[in-house]
Amino acid sequence: MPIRFTITEGTTADCRLAITLIDGILAETLIADKGYDTDSIIDFANQNEIQIVIPPKSNRVNQREYDEYLYTIRHLVENAFLKLKR
């Protein structure tokens, strides 16, 4: 179930509000798709000692490793959003 949400214009990139939504939430892991592979989100997670499970974009100079198994099960979150949209 969602803990926080923000309604934005349809043209607003989700990654622009990610830090606002996760700030203050105690988490061990941040799982997201490539759209969230931004320096600001990665830096925020590192500063808060949160494991990053975000595949790096192909144009990233330094490709970092991530837990591929955790990434594959993120569909559970995607399904929750699908139910909310319906």
Summary of the structure (lengths in Angstrom):
residues: 86
radius of gyration: 13.2
end to end distance: 14.8
largest distance: 38.6
contacts: 172
relative contact order: 0.15
helix: 43%
strand: 7%
